[in-house]
Each structure stands twice: as structure tokens, then as C-alpha cells.
Amino acid sequence: MESTVAQKLDAIYTLQLIDSRLDAIVKVRGALPEEVQDLEDEIAGYETRLEKFTREIEAFEEEIKRQKDNIKEAEKLIKKYQEQQMNVRNNREYDAITKELELQDLDIQVSKKKISEAGVKIDHLKAEFEKTSATKIDRQKDLDLKKDELSTIIAESESEESKLQSDRDKAAKKVDERLYKSYTKIRANAKNGLAVVMVKRGACGGCFNTVPPQRQADIREKKKLIVCEHCGRILAGVEDENEEEATKAKRRTAKA
């Protein structure tokens, strides 16, 4: 059976009231969820940097090992050439061996230089590692505090939020599909999350622009869906001053 316009408006307004309450619960959390996410991303970045430092340090340590092996090999060759030099038969052989000795000595000097350079780089990387690690520990402490704070806030409203979410699921099923799509779109573009509002004191409850008397009369009849000509929000009805006071009284009673 096709719902009347009045029924559609009642259904969508009920959904709006539930969503507004859910919005209020989320608002209490403030920027905490985003702050937690930002800290998690920041810490992940530090972990990536620490892993990079570790890989680079290991690479330079491997380079030092290679160069030390080169020195050992060169020293063996020097010893071998020195022994050969003692038994040369002519000046040509002596000069050739002398040249090999010089080359091996040069290789040793080059290897020592590379070892020294790698050592300096390792010291620099280790200093950066320690600095980054300390920063990561500090930010982890901040994250733990933020998470605890957020968990406490969520726990305080968990029961109410769960019930509201259940109520929302039921309310959403009663809303016309096309109307629900429009509602979702309007809500996404509204700063305060209000897609459906009442006309209060002659003005739109969303943007507070004046709604002409004839338009208010049409809204009261609920024979067709009417949106605010200024902000595009769905106007669910007109709340008279007496009705407004009654609503405020109910809210005060509920809080007491």
C-alpha cells in the first residue's frame, strides 16, 4: 500500500531525529578519532623509517666486512709477492713484483678509506635511529592516552548508541527509497547534518530563512513534499509556538 505524503514525512522526520542524536554522540568525541588515526599513521611512518635505517646499517656493515676481507686477501698477496721478490732473476721480474706490491698496498688504502666512510655513515644512521625511536616512543605514549580517552567516551555512550542504531535501522526501512536517497544526499551536504527540519517561528529550522505564510499553509497540509527554497532541506511540518513550548517542556522533563 502506497504511503501518504504525511506518512512519508513522519517517517523521514523520525529518521532525522535519530540521526541527530547519533550525531550528538559522535560530536562528544570531538576530533579524538581523527587524532588517533593521525597518530597511528605517524607512528607507522616512524616504523618504516626505523626499518630503513636498520637495512642501511646492515648494508654498510656488510660493506665493511667485504672491505676487511679484501684487506686480508691483499695482505696475503703482499706476503706472497715479498717472498717472490727475494728470488727474482732479473730487474724486469723485480719491477713487475714491485708494481704488484704497490697495487695491493693501494687496494688496502682504498679499502681502509671505504671502511672509515662506512663507519661514519653507520654512526650517523644509528644516531638518527635513536632519535626516531625516542620520538616514536613519545608519540606512542600520546596515542595510548588518546585511545584510552576515546575508549572511555565510547563506553559511556555505547549502550545508547547501540539502541539508537537499532532504531535507525528500523526507521530507515519505513522511508521511501527515493526519499531516503535524497535525504542522504542533503544530509551529506549539510554542515549540521540536518536534512529534514520543521518550520519554527515562520522560518526554516535549518537555514533560518523566512518561509512565506502561503508556503507554511501548504506544508501544514502535508499533501506534497516541500523543500526550503533557500537551503533545499525537506520541510516536515510547521511547529507552532505552543507546540514548540510543549516540545521544550518534554525535553526538560526527559533530562530531569
Buried (B, 14 or more C-beta within 10 A) or exposed (E): EEBEEEBBBBBBBBBBBBBBBBEEBEEEBEEBBEBBEEBBEBBEEBEEBBEBBEEBBEBBEEBBEBBEEBBEBBEEBBEBBEEBBEEBEEEEEEEBBBEBBEBBEEBBEBBBEBBEBBEEBBEBBEEBBEEBBEBBEEBBEBBEEBBEBBEEBBEEBEEEBEEBEEBBEEBBEBBBEEBBEBBEEBBEEBEEBBBBBBBBEEBBBBBEEEBEEEBBEBBEEBEEBBBBEBBBBBBBBBBEEEEEEEEEEEEEEEEE
